[in-house]
Amino acid sequence: MFRKFAALLLVFTLAFPVASHAEIKTFKEPPFEFYKVSKGDSFWYIAQRYGLDYRELMRLNPNVEPLNMQVGEVIQLKATASSPSGFEEQVAQLVNDERAKRGLSPLKHRADIKDVAEKKAMDMINSNYFSHTSPNYGSPFDMLKTFGISYRTAGENIAKGQKTPQEVMNSWMNSSGHRENILKPEFDSIGVGYYQGAWVQMFTGS
């Protein structure tokens, strides 16, 4: 039995739509990696202020409307190996490394699924629970539907407490159920979320 928490949600092929729930957002990240939008900000203005490429800012924040940035919205200024975004990308790559070893097609790390996975990770911390069923969003299948993501089949892996992408992947790969999700041939997309020690993988197949 693992010392770290981990849980599996088996694949489910049908979900029912539910009412949308309010997003929980917390700003608590290291300086300079993240920026809270102020009135009148734009990607170009922020890039000029910090000597960054505004096109890279747009790439790092695919869910932010460039012409309609919201005051108080948090955007990412850069990706580092130890940042939440860097951790998420590393996990997605490790998943595809494991799939490649077995001759399976790589999963696309989709920004929209990644956004949902991040919300789930934040929700587990902010609402203090460890479960596939969120008190705010319902099941992961409900959650995907709520945020407009369609799928034929889907699955979720969650974990809590692991310090690095490799550590959490080791936990998942050493669990038959989690490993089944990671290596499922029917999946073609993934979204990885990380927030303050909570890890989420959401898988979909179309």
Backbone bond lengths (Angstrom), bond angles and torsions (degrees), N, CA, C in turn:
res aa  C-N    CA-C-N  psi(-1)  N-CA   C-N-CA  omega(-1)  CA-C   N-CA-C  phi
1 M - - - 1.469 - - 1.517 109.05 -
2 F 1.298 116.46 131.44 1.446 119.46 -174.35 1.519 111.29 -73.30
3 R 1.326 115.37 146.19 1.458 120.14 177.40 1.515 110.14 -74.72
4 K 1.310 115.47 -28.18 1.448 118.70 177.53 1.517 108.72 -91.17
5 F 1.330 116.00 150.37 1.445 120.36 179.37 1.520 110.02 -72.64
6 A 1.321 115.65 143.83 1.457 120.74 171.09 1.510 107.05 -157.04
7 A 1.307 116.26 151.09 1.460 119.16 -178.97 1.510 109.11 -147.97
8 L 1.304 115.48 156.86 1.457 121.96 -176.71 1.514 109.97 -125.43
9 L 1.306 114.33 138.87 1.452 118.98 169.23 1.512 106.91 -118.09
10 L 1.334 116.64 119.12 1.442 120.19 -177.08 1.519 110.98 -67.40
11 V 1.313 115.83 160.32 1.452 122.14 -176.44 1.519 109.96 -63.77
12 F 1.309 115.24 139.26 1.458 121.84 178.95 1.515 107.33 -132.86
13 T 1.286 118.60 137.45 1.452 120.13 -171.85 1.514 113.88 -106.39
14 L 1.322 118.59 0.81 1.452 120.08 -179.08 1.510 109.15 -140.98
15 A 1.324 117.26 134.33 1.457 121.13 177.49 1.511 108.94 -136.34
16 F 1.340 117.12 152.59 1.444 122.00 179.93 1.524 109.09 -107.82
17 P 1.336 118.74 137.09 1.453 120.87 -179.42 1.524 111.54 -65.95
18 V 1.319 116.06 145.57 1.450 120.92 177.59 1.515 108.56 -129.59
19 A 1.322 116.48 167.26 1.451 120.63 178.92 1.521 110.38 -65.39
20 S 1.318 115.98 148.35 1.459 120.70 -179.57 1.517 110.80 -71.00
21 H 1.331 115.00 144.72 1.456 121.09 178.07 1.520 108.92 -111.99
22 A 1.304 116.92 154.25 1.461 121.37 179.92 1.516 110.53 -67.44
23 E 1.326 115.42 142.96 1.460 120.54 178.53 1.524 110.27 -77.69
24 I 1.315 115.53 138.94 1.466 121.32 174.44 1.520 107.58 -97.48
25 K 1.307 117.01 123.00 1.463 119.65 -177.97 1.525 109.95 -129.58
26 T 1.316 116.81 131.49 1.454 122.47 179.80 1.513 108.56 -129.35
27 F 1.310 116.92 136.10 1.462 120.72 176.01 1.520 108.34 -104.95
28 K 1.314 115.95 105.96 1.462 120.09 -179.81 1.520 107.85 -156.41
29 E 1.318 116.15 74.57 1.456 121.13 -176.37 1.530 109.28 -133.32
30 P 1.326 117.65 165.37 1.462 120.90 -179.18 1.528 111.91 -61.10
31 P 1.333 119.83 151.42 1.460 122.52 177.99 1.523 111.78 -58.32
32 F 1.317 114.48 146.57 1.457 125.25 173.40 1.517 114.65 76.47
33 E 1.297 119.47 -25.29 1.457 119.02 177.58 1.517 111.47 -76.64
34 F 1.331 116.89 -25.94 1.453 121.57 -178.24 1.530 109.73 -132.68
35 Y 1.333 116.14 154.37 1.460 121.49 -177.15 1.522 109.29 -140.01
36 K 1.338 115.92 136.48 1.455 120.57 178.01 1.527 108.84 -96.28
37 V 1.314 116.14 124.19 1.460 122.81 -174.19 1.530 111.06 -65.57
38 S 1.350 115.61 135.22 1.457 122.94 174.88 1.528 109.41 -110.72
39 K 1.310 116.33 169.07 1.463 121.06 -178.83 1.525 110.72 -59.56
40 G 1.330 116.88 132.12 1.449 121.99 177.96 1.516 114.78 86.74
41 D 1.323 118.53 -1.94 1.467 121.49 -179.84 1.519 111.63 -69.21
42 S 1.314 114.49 152.29 1.465 122.64 171.27 1.524 106.81 -144.18
43 F 1.340 116.75 164.37 1.462 119.41 176.91 1.536 109.87 -58.28
44 W 1.334 116.76 -40.76 1.468 120.12 -177.85 1.521 110.44 -63.72
45 Y 1.335 116.89 -45.97 1.470 121.03 -178.56 1.523 110.99 -63.17
46 I 1.338 116.95 -44.50 1.472 120.38 -179.65 1.527 110.41 -64.97
47 A 1.349 116.39 -40.54 1.460 120.59 178.55 1.521 111.24 -62.13
48 Q 1.350 117.05 -41.63 1.455 120.70 178.08 1.534 111.21 -63.60
49 R 1.317 115.95 -39.43 1.473 120.75 -177.23 1.517 111.32 -63.56
50 Y 1.345 116.51 -39.05 1.461 120.17 -174.27 1.531 113.77 -108.06
51 G 1.337 116.35 8.22 1.452 119.62 178.11 1.518 113.36 67.23
52 L 1.339 116.22 39.69 1.458 121.92 -177.59 1.523 110.58 -112.72
53 D 1.315 116.09 169.35 1.455 122.85 175.48 1.532 108.31 -89.99
54 Y 1.331 117.17 119.22 1.464 118.76 -176.35 1.521 112.12 -63.28
55 R 1.334 117.25 -27.48 1.468 119.41 178.15 1.526 111.43 -69.07
56 E 1.337 116.13 -33.35 1.462 120.49 176.10 1.532 110.31 -68.94
57 L 1.340 117.01 -38.46 1.458 120.14 176.12 1.528 110.82 -60.03
58 M 1.311 116.60 -41.02 1.460 120.70 178.90 1.526 110.54 -66.06
59 R 1.330 116.95 -37.46 1.464 120.28 179.01 1.523 110.93 -66.60
60 L 1.349 116.47 -39.19 1.461 120.77 -178.73 1.526 112.61 -73.32
61 N 1.332 116.61 -17.88 1.467 121.30 -176.38 1.527 110.80 -128.94
62 P 1.341 116.62 63.54 1.467 120.01 -173.97 1.519 114.66 -64.78
63 N 1.329 117.43 -18.30 1.464 120.12 -177.20 1.529 113.13 -95.80
64 V 1.331 116.68 2.90 1.466 120.77 178.57 1.527 108.92 -95.46
65 E 1.323 116.64 130.18 1.461 121.57 178.64 1.536 108.99 -76.26
66 P 1.341 118.94 114.43 1.475 120.66 -176.24 1.523 113.67 -58.18
67 L 1.330 117.49 -34.48 1.459 120.81 -177.31 1.517 113.03 -97.12
68 N 1.323 116.71 4.27 1.464 120.04 -178.47 1.528 110.36 -145.10
69 M 1.327 115.84 52.81 1.462 120.24 179.90 1.525 109.33 -70.88
70 Q 1.323 116.57 135.49 1.449 121.91 -175.43 1.529 110.97 -94.44
71 V 1.333 116.30 133.19 1.460 120.72 177.03 1.528 109.03 -58.66
72 G 1.322 116.17 130.76 1.462 121.45 -178.27 1.509 113.67 91.99
73 E 1.332 117.40 -11.16 1.461 121.32 178.19 1.528 109.14 -67.62
74 V 1.332 116.47 141.91 1.462 121.28 -178.34 1.524 109.51 -101.21
75 I 1.335 115.70 125.72 1.452 119.92 176.66 1.520 109.29 -117.86
76 Q 1.320 114.96 155.01 1.465 121.52 -179.96 1.517 109.02 -92.55
77 L 1.324 116.60 131.69 1.455 121.08 -179.18 1.516 112.72 -91.66
78 K 1.331 117.20 -31.16 1.460 119.40 -179.98 1.514 109.33 -157.60
79 A 1.292 116.07 156.14 1.464 121.88 176.78 1.519 108.58 -105.08
80 T 1.311 116.34 131.05 1.460 121.53 175.01 1.519 108.56 -127.68
81 A 1.300 115.81 161.39 1.463 119.82 -177.19 1.522 112.23 -60.18
82 S 1.347 116.60 -31.20 1.455 119.97 -177.07 1.530 113.28 -98.07
83 S 1.334 117.22 -0.04 1.459 120.09 179.09 1.523 108.93 -80.96
84 P 1.339 117.29 161.93 1.473 118.82 176.34 1.521 112.81 -52.90
85 S 1.321 117.17 -43.21 1.469 119.62 -179.70 1.522 110.92 -65.55
86 G 1.344 116.22 -40.06 1.461 119.39 178.29 1.508 111.65 -64.13
87 F 1.341 117.25 -41.25 1.458 121.54 176.50 1.525 110.80 -59.70
88 E 1.324 116.26 -44.67 1.469 120.41 -177.50 1.528 111.71 -63.17
89 E 1.322 115.72 -43.04 1.470 119.46 179.07 1.528 110.87 -64.96
90 Q 1.328 116.89 -37.88 1.468 120.03 178.87 1.527 111.45 -64.71
91 V 1.337 116.89 -40.81 1.462 119.80 178.78 1.527 110.23 -64.16
92 A 1.327 116.86 -43.22 1.464 119.92 178.99 1.530 110.72 -60.56
93 Q 1.337 116.48 -39.66 1.464 119.75 178.63 1.515 111.49 -68.00
94 L 1.329 116.99 -40.26 1.463 120.21 178.40 1.529 111.31 -63.73
95 V 1.321 116.74 -36.72 1.466 120.38 175.56 1.526 109.71 -60.54
96 N 1.315 116.82 -47.26 1.465 119.69 -178.93 1.526 112.27 -69.33
97 D 1.323 117.34 -28.81 1.464 119.73 174.35 1.531 110.00 -63.50
98 E 1.333 116.33 -43.45 1.467 120.35 179.41 1.521 110.88 -66.04
99 R 1.309 117.00 -38.75 1.461 120.17 178.90 1.535 111.04 -67.58
100 A 1.330 116.12 -38.75 1.459 120.21 -179.88 1.528 111.58 -63.21
101 K 1.330 116.87 -35.52 1.465 120.92 179.38 1.531 111.44 -60.48
102 R 1.326 115.88 -25.41 1.468 120.99 -176.01 1.527 112.07 -109.42
103 G 1.335 116.18 13.11 1.456 120.16 176.78 1.519 114.68 73.16
104 L 1.348 117.05 21.32 1.464 121.25 -179.53 1.520 110.63 -94.34
105 S 1.313 115.41 152.48 1.462 120.68 179.01 1.526 110.29 -67.30
106 P 1.348 117.02 145.43 1.458 119.68 178.02 1.525 111.42 -70.14
107 L 1.317 115.69 154.85 1.453 121.18 176.29 1.522 109.20 -93.66
108 K 1.313 116.61 140.60 1.457 121.13 175.36 1.526 108.67 -81.03
109 H 1.332 116.40 128.49 1.464 120.76 177.52 1.531 107.81 -84.95
110 R 1.313 114.46 91.11 1.462 120.79 -173.88 1.523 111.97 -80.88
111 A 1.340 115.36 135.36 1.465 120.84 -177.71 1.520 111.91 -63.02
112 D 1.352 117.14 -37.20 1.461 118.55 -177.29 1.531 111.88 -70.56
113 I 1.340 117.43 -38.44 1.464 120.05 177.26 1.526 109.93 -72.00
114 K 1.325 116.50 -37.46 1.464 121.70 176.28 1.528 110.49 -58.20
115 D 1.317 116.63 -40.69 1.461 120.93 179.63 1.530 111.23 -62.52
116 V 1.334 116.58 -40.72 1.461 120.37 178.59 1.531 110.44 -67.44
117 A 1.341 116.45 -42.53 1.463 120.49 179.00 1.526 111.21 -61.90
118 E 1.336 116.93 -38.74 1.460 120.38 177.70 1.531 110.91 -64.63
119 K 1.325 116.17 -41.78 1.465 119.84 178.16 1.532 110.45 -61.71
120 K 1.338 116.72 -39.23 1.461 119.92 179.49 1.534 110.54 -65.93
121 A 1.346 117.27 -42.53 1.462 120.57 179.37 1.530 110.38 -62.60
122 M 1.328 116.99 -44.92 1.459 120.82 178.15 1.526 110.90 -62.53
123 D 1.318 116.19 -40.00 1.462 121.51 -178.83 1.525 110.93 -63.16
124 M 1.342 117.07 -40.81 1.465 120.01 179.37 1.524 111.43 -61.87
125 I 1.345 116.69 -37.33 1.462 120.18 179.23 1.526 110.63 -76.48
126 N 1.315 116.49 -49.95 1.465 120.10 -174.33 1.526 112.79 -68.29
127 S 1.331 116.93 -30.59 1.466 120.36 179.82 1.532 112.35 -101.95
128 N 1.334 116.27 3.54 1.470 122.71 172.12 1.531 113.03 55.09
129 Y 1.316 116.58 59.90 1.460 121.01 174.83 1.518 109.10 -143.73
130 F 1.328 116.10 165.29 1.463 122.24 174.92 1.516 107.25 -138.48
131 S 1.297 115.49 94.47 1.457 120.69 -174.61 1.518 109.14 -163.98
132 H 1.332 115.90 156.39 1.458 119.48 173.68 1.522 111.73 -73.69
133 T 1.324 116.19 -20.07 1.467 119.74 179.73 1.518 109.53 -100.62
134 S 1.317 116.06 114.87 1.456 121.99 -179.25 1.527 110.65 -85.40
135 P 1.337 116.95 138.77 1.463 118.77 175.53 1.525 112.40 -68.40
136 N 1.322 116.74 -14.96 1.466 121.31 -177.68 1.530 113.34 -105.34
137 Y 1.333 116.82 -32.18 1.460 121.04 -174.25 1.523 114.11 -115.40
138 G 1.314 118.53 -12.64 1.458 120.80 -175.16 1.517 111.48 82.57
139 S 1.328 116.53 -151.71 1.466 120.79 -178.72 1.523 110.15 -72.80
140 P 1.337 117.82 162.43 1.473 119.31 176.18 1.516 112.14 -61.76
141 F 1.332 117.32 -30.44 1.459 120.88 178.04 1.528 109.95 -67.11
142 D 1.332 115.86 -43.57 1.463 120.49 175.05 1.527 110.28 -61.07
143 M 1.323 115.50 -43.07 1.457 120.91 -175.77 1.530 111.41 -63.33
144 L 1.334 116.49 -44.48 1.461 119.83 177.56 1.529 110.95 -59.06
145 K 1.313 116.20 -44.17 1.456 120.70 179.46 1.526 111.19 -64.75
146 T 1.333 116.48 -42.05 1.457 121.35 -179.14 1.518 111.22 -58.26
147 F 1.321 116.54 -37.99 1.461 120.68 -178.83 1.530 112.61 -93.66
148 G 1.320 116.58 18.87 1.456 121.20 169.08 1.506 116.59 80.12
149 I 1.329 117.49 20.55 1.466 120.16 -179.40 1.526 109.19 -101.58
150 S 1.313 115.94 118.50 1.461 120.92 179.07 1.525 109.64 -94.36
151 Y 1.323 116.32 152.94 1.454 121.18 -178.09 1.521 109.39 -162.61
152 R 1.321 114.36 161.12 1.458 120.35 173.83 1.527 109.87 -95.39
153 T 1.314 116.27 -37.96 1.451 121.97 177.83 1.522 108.15 -142.70
154 A 1.321 116.53 151.24 1.466 119.70 -176.85 1.524 110.28 -152.08
155 G 1.310 116.33 162.53 1.456 122.04 178.18 1.516 109.89 -158.30
156 E 1.312 115.70 166.54 1.465 120.72 -179.68 1.525 110.67 -144.75
157 N 1.326 116.03 137.88 1.458 123.30 167.53 1.513 107.77 -116.22
158 I 1.330 117.39 138.33 1.458 121.18 173.73 1.526 109.42 -130.30
159 A 1.311 115.35 156.65 1.460 121.26 176.98 1.519 107.73 -156.01
160 K 1.319 116.36 162.95 1.460 119.47 -178.32 1.522 109.62 -150.40
161 G 1.326 116.01 130.88 1.451 121.06 173.87 1.520 115.59 107.11
162 Q 1.325 118.59 -18.84 1.462 119.87 179.54 1.529 109.54 -68.95
163 K 1.329 115.65 145.94 1.465 120.69 -171.85 1.521 114.06 -92.55
164 T 1.331 117.32 -25.31 1.461 120.11 -174.70 1.523 110.69 -136.01
165 P 1.337 117.63 160.88 1.463 120.81 175.94 1.528 112.66 -56.70
166 Q 1.326 117.55 -40.84 1.464 119.67 -179.17 1.517 111.05 -66.91
167 E 1.323 116.88 -37.92 1.462 120.39 -179.72 1.525 111.16 -64.53
168 V 1.329 116.36 -44.55 1.468 118.08 -178.97 1.523 110.73 -69.86
169 M 1.336 117.30 -35.02 1.463 119.63 177.45 1.520 110.83 -66.78
170 N 1.323 117.59 -37.75 1.464 119.99 176.54 1.521 110.73 -60.57
171 S 1.333 116.40 -42.17 1.465 120.11 178.42 1.518 111.06 -61.74
172 W 1.310 116.42 -47.10 1.461 120.29 -178.70 1.533 111.98 -66.25
173 M 1.327 116.79 -42.34 1.459 119.52 -177.57 1.527 112.07 -70.94
174 N 1.322 117.56 -21.61 1.463 121.05 176.97 1.520 113.03 -88.38
175 S 1.314 116.22 5.17 1.465 122.37 176.38 1.524 107.92 -116.01
176 S 1.317 117.30 122.70 1.465 120.37 -173.40 1.528 112.74 -58.89
177 G 1.323 116.79 -39.32 1.459 119.69 -178.58 1.514 112.70 -68.82
178 H 1.330 117.16 -45.73 1.456 120.99 178.04 1.533 110.39 -63.31
179 R 1.327 114.87 -42.45 1.469 120.02 -179.94 1.527 110.79 -61.39
180 E 1.325 116.55 -36.38 1.466 120.39 179.09 1.523 111.22 -61.30
181 N 1.330 116.69 -41.58 1.468 119.52 176.70 1.527 111.25 -63.90
182 I 1.325 116.77 -45.88 1.460 121.27 -177.70 1.524 111.55 -61.27
183 L 1.325 116.30 -34.44 1.476 120.61 -174.68 1.525 112.93 -105.39
184 K 1.292 118.60 12.12 1.466 120.50 -176.65 1.530 110.08 -69.10
185 P 1.335 117.41 121.40 1.476 120.08 -177.46 1.520 113.26 -63.56
186 E 1.339 117.80 -28.40 1.459 120.85 -176.60 1.527 113.49 -71.87
187 F 1.321 117.76 -16.88 1.459 119.84 179.39 1.525 110.00 -81.37
188 D 1.324 115.95 142.09 1.466 120.26 176.13 1.526 113.23 -126.41
189 S 1.339 116.98 -8.48 1.468 120.35 -177.87 1.524 110.57 -138.85
190 I 1.323 114.81 155.93 1.455 121.49 178.70 1.523 109.25 -143.31
191 G 1.325 115.48 152.52 1.449 121.94 168.73 1.513 107.11 -134.23
192 V 1.324 117.47 129.24 1.465 121.62 -178.56 1.518 108.80 -112.68
193 G 1.340 116.16 132.23 1.449 121.11 176.37 1.512 110.74 -124.03
194 Y 1.332 115.92 141.09 1.469 121.54 176.72 1.518 108.58 -138.38
195 Y 1.343 116.31 134.71 1.459 119.93 176.09 1.528 109.52 -156.05
196 Q 1.322 115.71 115.10 1.458 123.10 174.12 1.534 113.43 45.72
197 G 1.327 116.40 47.84 1.462 121.68 175.45 1.506 115.08 93.59
198 A 1.337 118.00 -5.87 1.464 121.24 176.26 1.520 109.24 -98.56
199 W 1.330 115.97 132.76 1.462 122.83 -177.09 1.526 109.27 -120.55
200 V 1.324 115.81 138.57 1.462 121.11 178.51 1.521 109.59 -138.38
201 Q 1.314 115.81 132.25 1.463 122.82 167.91 1.518 107.97 -115.96
202 M 1.319 117.49 124.99 1.468 121.22 173.03 1.519 107.65 -115.80
203 F 1.322 115.44 130.15 1.460 122.43 -177.94 1.517 109.79 -116.02
204 T 1.336 116.31 144.58 1.464 119.61 172.25 1.525 109.69 -139.09
205 G 1.308 114.69 155.12 1.453 121.64 173.50 1.516 107.92 -134.31
206 S 1.321 116.45 135.82 1.450 120.41 -176.84 1.529 111.81 -103.35
